[in-house]
Amino acid sequence: MPNTVRRPDDDRRRWEAQRRRQRTTQLERQSLMGPMDLPFLLLTLLLTGVGLVMVFSASFPSAYYETGDGTYYFKRQLIFAVLGLFAMVVMSRIAEAGSAEAVTPAEVSATAAVQKTAMI
C-alpha cells in the first residue's frame, strides 16, 4: 500500500512547478511578439509633439477670447494625445496571432461607414 501522507513540501514543489510553467509561457508569448519598433515609436512621439505645438499656436487667441484660458484647447488635445499613446502601447502588446480571425463582417462594415463619413 503506497504512502498517502501529504507533506507540506509536496504542495510547495507543486506550486513552484506551476509558477515555472506559467513564467515560461509568458516569456514565450513575449518573445513571439518581438521587440517594440523604436523608430516608429519615436516618429509617432515626434509627430504628436509637433501636432500639439501647432494646436497650441493656432488656438491660443481664440481660446483666450472664448474661455479666458489660452491653453484650453491645448490641454484637451494633450489629454487625448496621452490617452491615444497609451492605447497604442497597449494594442502593440496584444499578440497578433488570431487577430485576423477575430474580425467580423460587422466590424468591416462599421469601419467602411466611418471612412465614408470622413470623406464627406
C-alpha angles and dihedrals in degrees: 000000000000122000107261097182111123118220124205089237091062092061092046093050091048091050092048092050091051091050091050091052091049092048091049093052091048091052091047091052092049092049091051091055092054128210123316114268099249099188090051091049092049092048091050092050091047093050091045090052093048090049091051091051090050092049090050095049095043098045104037098093096044093043091050091049095045103038107013089240113096093197096052097110092037091056092049092048091047091054092051092044091054091047090049093049090048090051090049092054092046092049091048089057094055111097113251093213109112095008093113091059091049094066111102127201089248090059091050093051092045090052091049091050092051092049091048091050091050091055094054 
